[in-house]
Amino acid sequence: MPFLLSVFLFYSCGKKTEKTKPIRKDVTETVFASGILEADATYDLTAQADGYLTQVFFKEGDLVDADQELAVVNNKEAFFNEESAIELYNIAHQNTMSNAPALQQAQNTIIIDKQKMDLDLINMQRYQKLWEKNSVAKIDLDNAELQYKTSRSNYESALENFKILKQQADQQVISTEATKKINEIVTGKNKVNAVVAGKILKVYKKPGDYVKRGETIALIGNPRNIYAKVNIDEGNIGKVKVGQEAFIQLNTNKDKIYKGSVKEIYPAFDESSQSFICKLIFSDSLDFTIVNTQLQSNIVVTVTAKALLIPRRYLDFGGYVQVEGKKEKVKVVTKFVSNEWVEILSGIDDNTVLITDNLDANKTNISEAGAQLQR
């Protein structure tokens, strides 16, 4: 049942005036926030390579699994690089085999130098025995020993050379294998896979479109968890707390109000919208789940029992009211000011009689005025 706030009309210097007393009423203060419907775990499916979309394996509304292949980008350069890397790796791998030309030649050199060293050793030993019998000159022995040392040095060098060639061949395999794997990864990026399971909420590209690396192909999200993502201005964000009740209205059906609550306040200021972002979850069953649907909401920030209220027209823009019997206006402290009502914290009480000439009656000819507040 509505409260009826009685008012009385008077005339002063050709103007009609009105007087009334404040009333007590429970007041609910809300913060307005607009936004959109958004799905939980929403992410952009993006191209990882430049090229034309040659294949797209999805449409809006499809459910997809994690790692499912969804599209193919034709990047010929990546294919060519991968083929070249594979060929170079195969060649490098063959060069590590024992029958590889370079290693085979090094092995032949080892065999020849080993044979030469063995012969020079036998010859040196023969000269040593002849020297012991005084059958050869000392210079002949020295020459035989020198020849053996030279042969042994050549043999050892041949062994070291083989090791170096084998090590270089192994290093080349490691290098070309790394390049091959990198190019395989790059080529693999021509295939666009889902990161996590979800629903295709929106498609941005179609087969034949040219895409750049990082460009969005589709929007994917969790269809079982739809929430309201709303923007709140700097002046009101301090009033909003997690758990507060909210009333949400979708633009697609303005006759229906959904109940919800504040689930999360994002930790950073959003530069693009110049506002703070809040996540509202629905406690009522949501029968319309198309993401990016625009909406409005009112978040309940405070409920004041038996608040002291006066009609808005009794308060001037300086925060003063005219009290009956006083020449000077009285300054009041307010909590909130709406288009129709003002909550008073101090300056007047329940028994104060207020006067105003801020009436439509001073502009149009009417015989009475009134105001009411619903329970």
Steps between C-alpha positions, in 0.01 A plus 500: 500500500653838403586775745331825406708805578259784573583843364337837542491783247547866586555820303800728553564808283295346220669163532354181639697335779481156655592366841547152643678294764763229442391136504667177615537218249729202435732595213697278265799664327615344172784556257412490131726304267467408133677218325469181297444129540826308489590133522744369758848396378452706185801529269587603147591229250788670317713429195863414577623560146437736208310363203162415349247292690463199273286291735264576790350205685246678723198728508335711768345288772729199453646332809874434465752295698840609626771471231238437231615623159267782395663671201797491262707797385685463170852625570716361216819659629476294818455179299804578284713578806393175665584293189841666474570443870406131470731450202791672675443286808498180294829599334657586834383169645650307206831679556524336842484147356823299469464487121467879469758628244690725740512242779584220254793700368619573853478132587703403190765751601513341846550153346775618266678697773469200734660271243777752433564536874516122549752461218715785631491339846628170361768683303610698805521184710711334227742794498522489880613136487750576223634793704552271795715279270679807361367407155354846415601856549341708777345736247314211339346411838411862566326524161300183570392630842402838350300330229310297759422806714373684194277208402367469855423875510317475166299205629402683819405807295282281278321363808444853636379622162241220491376597846469866395311411182265272695441767764427762234258263328320434832480873572354560156234238571408674826482840328296384201270294722425809710429699184278218372300490824461879503370495143267213584358713782466800267327286238281352772376851572329491161252275677277692742393289800266569788687584821229371737161343443206733449237635265555710187330820609587720204677453165710786362673340198388268220686281246690713250565786742859612547605499864805634677675344793309585818177588317178363652318232303225416750386548861476191721358471850331276756130485405397365840610807696366833372548812713453877474812709447419859601675837510494716813626858515770623737252685720306185590753215499586564866143408596498166321600185690513131410178323603267799461163431339439616145200531269575447131294590194588380150436735208333212318224481764458814708190363669698237690735557794754236600644475850874462543797604709847649472743212445822686426645852473781503246826626657597753230339808350386439142657768280287426193167560677641739762322306772538215746377154400283274716377147445138432598370144521135404459308336783189477280494260208612683186283417198698713250869414467632676192829665592557874443130568566482847655352540846447736792526423868442655840730384778359538852775671700316609818161457666415768758210435741271794578701756308398865527372612158380825344381565143779605265346840420544615864881485467680769300821440307712635785372236744268736691133476601253772606359436849168659596546795733870557410626776270829325415512163329634201696794290375428124499727198460370250243584138425343459159305721263269354234265670258216484753642445849788606724626309805591737784771411753502819706381862508127436551281243679162331468311800636662766280254675269651577158387757247572521123383703204666263254167391354370431157196693619706819467533423132159345430162560663422205727307487824688234697823304518614183672762226521498134604749233586429129455565254777 
